[in-house]
Each structure stands twice: as structure tokens, then as C-alpha cells.
Amino acid sequence: MARSTIMDKWRQVQVPLLARTKKERRRKEKEFVAKHGSVRQWLKVAAHESHVGNPARAREAFERAVVINGKDPLLWIRYAEMEAKYNYADNARHVWERALEVHRGWFQLWRKYTRMEERTNTPMATLALYERWMLENPVDEAWYCYMEWEMRSTSVAHVRAVLERYVRCHPTARAFIKYATWEESQKHTWQARDIYARAHEQLAPTRPADETLYVAFAAFELRQGEIERARGIYKFVLNRFKHVSPSPALRRIVQAFEEKHGDPLKWTTAAQVRLRRDAFEFQLAWTPKIHDSWLQYIDFAEKCDVSAKTLGGLYDRSLGHTPVAGDTASWRSYAALWVRYAKFLEARVSVKAAEIQYTACLRAIRETGLGPLALRVSGIYAEYLRRQNQGMAARALLEYAASKGPRRTPA
């Protein structure tokens, strides 16, 4: 039997059955709502009764809403807050416990429950509730709440004990940074430094690509005035990423550090050179026609003593991005870059190659109709010809440029 025939028979049987099932479900839902009402209606009733000062009727309305939809956590929160509003602490605790049976790991329920216990001024009950919460292996924010309560209630030693448990439960860079930041806020500099060192020992084998820890460590050393320590951390993290390109955020941070605390062009390791080079490449990939950036890139390459072949390749790449016709400012930068390329060829490659570039540059500028710029480049080209003992050619070039250049209208 063909597959299409089988599917047609299946549709003939199943589709009406599914339609009847959906209709039956909708009918039962309508009957239930008609009998018990909707959650929104009962919440309005509860809000009204609570407003007029009748908590018993409000409690009854909340119970009706729970019967309809007891899986809504916001419903339980409103219910418990109503009980707490009228100082029915035991009733509120009972509501919170019922809610936690349904939503065991919901952060907001635990947080509001602990806040209510804290407002009732029962530290032992609050501590017991926090300990129950921590047994659920909660998210980081739950540990932050526990730590803040300990800071408001007890001594520094208790807060440190909570943070120690936190980093054991969540051995992540975020947890260690939180711990070290707290120690720093307590003016415990050596303890904070030890925590960063512990984090490196524990996380380095398992999370080698986590750079946030080292960035925070270096920032901590900078706040303590330890410039050389921070520089050493940055060098370590750059060497750690020698096989992988660092993130743009790390590149910006290290570049800003070197510009503020050292020579921005003094790169002592191959990793640092690659870092700055990647930053230029990333910038020029998005804005290739900004020739001032190409000039900065070439300046950096010359400071790094790269080969003539590499520099020539950079010049060729930069000159491949011709400015838009009529953009005078861009053409000025473009001409400066081209003239610099010709001087580079004259000094490090060959005089013939330089002469070819001067001629090509002058021809391209004349085609744009920028007379003043062509006159300026002609003067630079004439100086080159004089250096090559070609005085007659230089004179002829200047005379031709003067005849084609802009003329002033007599007054």
C-alpha cells in the first residue's frame, strides 16, 4: 500500500479524534472556571479584602486561587506577603513552606522568605533558613544574599566562612573574584592576594581560557599601586594565550595599561607584539579606508624592526584602498601614505621602484582633479629627482605642474 494512502487513512481517523479531545478539554476548563472562577478574579478579591482590612476573607480568596493554579510562584508570594502584612508570621511561614514544596529551587521564593524572617528579628530562624537554602546548591546570587545578611548581623569571621563555602561549592572565577573583592573592601590586602593565587592554582588546570580572573587580579594590583606586579600578570596572561588570539576586551585593557604606565610601543615579548598587531588588523578590517590608521600601523611595524618585505606588504595593502572621489582629506592622507612608500622603497629597496611609485601617485592624483595636492606631490617628486642628479627632469616636472596647477584670478 502506498505511503500516501496510509497517511490519508490515519488523518481520517486521528484528526477528528484529536479535535474531539481538544473540544472536551476546553469544555472541562470552562466548566472548572465557571465553578471556581479565574485566578485573576480571586486575586482582585484578595487585594480588595486585604485593602479594607479583612485578612480572613483575603486568605480564603488566595486559597481559592491556589486551587485553580497552585503552580504560579507569584501567587504564593502575594499570599505570603499578605500574611506578613498583618503580622501573621506563622501563617506566612506556612505559606512559604507550601510554596517551596511546589517550587523547590526558585530563587525569589527563598529570597523573600529569608527577608521576612530577617524582618521578624529572629536571627536563629533566619540562619537555619539560609542553611536550608544552601543545601539546595543554589545560584551565586543566593550566596551573595547569605553573605550580605552575615555582614549585617555577625562578625567578619562568619562572612569569611560563608565565602569559603561559596568558592568550594562554585569553584569559578566569579566566585573567587567576589571573595577577593570582599577581602579588599575589608582592607585585608594580603588575604585578597592569597585568594587570587589560590584561584590560579585551582582553576588553571581546568579552565585555561578564563581570562577574567587575571584581569581582576591585575586591576587589584593596580589599585594597590603595584605596577610591576600588574605588568607581570598581563605578560603571563598574554603568554598563556600565545596559541589563541586574545579577546578584544583583553586587548583594549592591556593597551590602555601600557599607554598609561609605559611606552605604548615598547613590547617586550612576541605575544605583546601580536596583541597590538591583532588590534590594528581588527580595526582596519572594519575601516580599511582610514589611511591614518594604516600610517599608525606602519609606524608600529617599523618600531618592531620587521623585514622590508613585511613593510612593503603593508604599504601595498594600504594603497589598495583608494579613497572616494572628491574626499579631499582622505586623498591627502592617501597621498602622504603613497609618498612615504616611495621614500621607503628609495631607502631600502631600489631607486627604480621608488620612481615607479612617485609616477603612479602623481598620475592618480591628477586624475582626481586635486590641483593643489598634485602640485605638492610634484614638489616632493622633484626633490627625489634632484637627489638622483636629474636636475633637468626636476625642472621640467615643476614647470609642468605650475602650468597645470590652480591659477589665481587677478584682483
BAVEXLUM-730846 format. One line per field, with one value per residue (C-alpha): x, y negated, z. Coordinates in steps of 0.5 Angstrom, whole numbers. Layout:
! BAVEXLUM-730846
X: (X  ...)
Y: (Y  ...)
Z: (Z  ...)
This chain:
! BAVEXLUM-730846
X: (0  3  5  0  -6  -4  -3  -9  -13  -9  -11  -19  -18  -14  -15  -23  -21  -16  -21  -26  -20  -19  -26  -27  -21  -24  -31  -28  -23  -29  -34  -28  -27  -35  -35  -29  -27  -21  -14  -15  -22  -20  -13  -17  -22  -16  -13  -19  -20  -13  -14  -20  -17  -20  -15  -19  -23  -17  -14  -20  -19  -12  -14  -19  -14  -9  -14  -14  -7  -2  4  4  10  8  1  5  9  3  -1  5  6  -1  0  6  3  -2  4  1  9  7  1  7  12  7  5  12  14  8  11  17  14  12  18  24  29  26  31  25  22  28  30  23  22  29  28  21  25  30  25  22  28  29  37  37  31  34  41  37  33  40  43  37  37  45  44  40  46  43  46  51  46  44  51  51  45  47  54  50  46  52  55  49  49  55  63  68  70  63  63  69  67  61  65  70  64  62  68  68  61  62  70  69  73  67  67  74  74  68  71  78  74  71  77  80  74  76  83  86  91  95  89  86  92  93  86  88  94  89  84  90  92  85  83  89  89  81  79  86  82  79  82  77  81  87  84  81  88  92  87  87  95  94  89  95  100  104  105  110  106  100  105  108  100  99  105  103  96  99  104  98  94  100  97  90  88  86  79  78  77  83  87  84  85  93  94  91  95  101  99  98  104  109  111  106  111  115  113  118  115  113  106  105  107  102  97  98  98  92  89  91  88  82  81  83  78  72  75  80  80  82  89  92  91  95  100  100  100  106  110  109  112  118  119  118  124  120  123  123  118  113  113  112  106  103  104  101  95  94  95  90  84  83  79  73  73  72  74  80  82  82  86  91  93  93  98  102  102  104  110  112  112  116  121  121  123  128  132  131  129  131  131  127  122  121  121  115  111  112  110  104  102  102  98  93  92  92  86  82  83  86  91  94  95  98  103  105  107  110  115  117  118  122  127  127  130  135  137  138  142  137  136  133  128  126  126  121  117  116  114  109  106  106  102  97  96  91  91  90  85  88  84)
Y: (0  -7  -11  -17  -12  -10  -17  -19  -14  -16  -23  -21  -17  -21  -28  -28  -24  -30  -35  -32  -31  -39  -41  -36  -39  -46  -45  -42  -48  -53  -49  -49  -57  -57  -53  -56  -63  -65  -67  -74  -75  -72  -76  -82  -80  -78  -85  -88  -85  -86  -93  -94  -90  -84  -78  -72  -74  -75  -69  -65  -68  -66  -59  -59  -62  -56  -51  -54  -55  -53  -53  -60  -63  -70  -68  -65  -71  -75  -70  -70  -78  -79  -74  -78  -85  -83  -80  -73  -71  -63  -63  -67  -61  -56  -59  -60  -52  -50  -55  -51  -45  -46  -51  -48  -52  -58  -64  -69  -65  -64  -71  -74  -68  -70  -77  -76  -72  -78  -83  -79  -80  -72  -71  -64  -62  -66  -63  -56  -58  -60  -54  -50  -54  -53  -45  -46  -48  -55  -60  -65  -71  -66  -66  -74  -74  -70  -74  -81  -78  -76  -82  -86  -81  -78  -79  -78  -71  -69  -72  -69  -62  -63  -66  -60  -55  -59  -58  -51  -50  -54  -54  -59  -66  -70  -66  -68  -75  -76  -73  -77  -84  -83  -82  -88  -92  -90  -93  -86  -86  -80  -76  -78  -77  -70  -69  -71  -66  -60  -61  -61  -54  -51  -54  -54  -46  -46  -53  -55  -60  -64  -71  -75  -72  -75  -82  -82  -80  -86  -91  -89  -90  -97  -99  -97  -101  -95  -97  -92  -86  -88  -88  -81  -79  -82  -79  -72  -72  -74  -69  -64  -66  -65  -60  -63  -70  -74  -77  -85  -87  -84  -87  -94  -93  -91  -97  -102  -100  -100  -107  -110  -106  -105  -106  -104  -102  -98  -91  -86  -80  -77  -76  -83  -85  -80  -83  -90  -88  -84  -90  -94  -89  -88  -96  -96  -90  -95  -101  -100  -107  -111  -112  -115  -108  -105  -110  -108  -101  -102  -106  -101  -96  -100  -100  -93  -92  -88  -86  -90  -85  -86  -93  -93  -88  -93  -99  -95  -93  -100  -103  -98  -102  -108  -114  -116  -121  -128  -127  -132  -130  -122  -124  -128  -122  -117  -122  -122  -115  -114  -119  -115  -108  -111  -114  -107  -104  -109  -108  -100  -97  -101  -107  -105  -102  -109  -113  -108  -110  -117  -117  -113  -117  -123  -121  -118  -125  -129  -124  -127  -134  -136  -141  -144  -137  -135  -141  -139  -132  -134  -138  -132  -128  -134  -133  -126  -127  -132  -127  -123  -128  -129  -137  -138  -133  -136  -143  -140  -137  -143  -148  -143  -143  -150  -151  -145  -148  -153  -160  -166  -171  -178  -183)
Z: (0  -2  4  2  2  9  12  9  13  19  18  17  24  28  26  28  35  37  35  40  45  45  45  51  55  53  56  62  63  62  67  72  71  72  78  81  78  75  79  76  79  86  86  86  91  96  94  96  102  104  103  107  113  113  112  113  107  103  106  103  96  96  98  92  87  90  88  81  79  85  80  80  84  84  87  93  94  94  99  104  104  105  112  114  113  118  123  122  122  123  117  113  114  113  106  104  106  102  96  97  96  89  87  91  87  86  88  89  94  98  98  100  105  108  108  112  117  118  119  124  128  129  127  129  125  119  120  120  113  110  111  108  102  101  102  95  91  89  84  86  88  94  97  96  100  105  105  106  112  115  114  117  123  125  125  119  121  119  113  111  113  108  103  104  103  97  93  95  92  86  84  79  77  79  86  87  85  89  95  94  93  100  103  99  102  109  108  108  102  103  104  98  94  97  94  87  88  90  85  80  83  83  76  72  70  69  66  62  58  63  63  67  74  71  69  76  79  75  77  84  84  80  86  91  87  85  77  76  79  75  69  70  71  64  61  64  61  54  54  56  50  45  41  41  40  46  46  44  51  54  48  50  57  56  51  56  61  57  55  62  65  60  53  48  43  48  47  50  48  42  45  46  39  36  41  38  31  32  35  28  24  27  27  19  18  19  17  11  8  14  12  18  22  17  18  25  24  19  25  30  25  24  31  32  26  22  15  9  5  11  11  3  4  9  4  -2  3  5  -2  -5  -1  -6  -3  -5  -11  -8  -1  0  7  5  -1  3  8  2  -2  5  5  -2  -2  5  1  -5  0  4  -3  -4  2  3  -4  -10  -13  -20  -15  -12  -18  -21  -14  -15  -22  -21  -15  -19  -24  -20  -16  -23  -25  -19  -21  -14  -17  -10  -8  -15  -14  -7  -9  -16  -11  -7  -13  -16  -9  -11  -18  -15  -10  -16  -20  -25  -25  -32  -31  -24  -27  -33  -28  -24  -30  -32  -25  -25  -31  -29  -22  -20  -22  -18  -21  -21  -17)
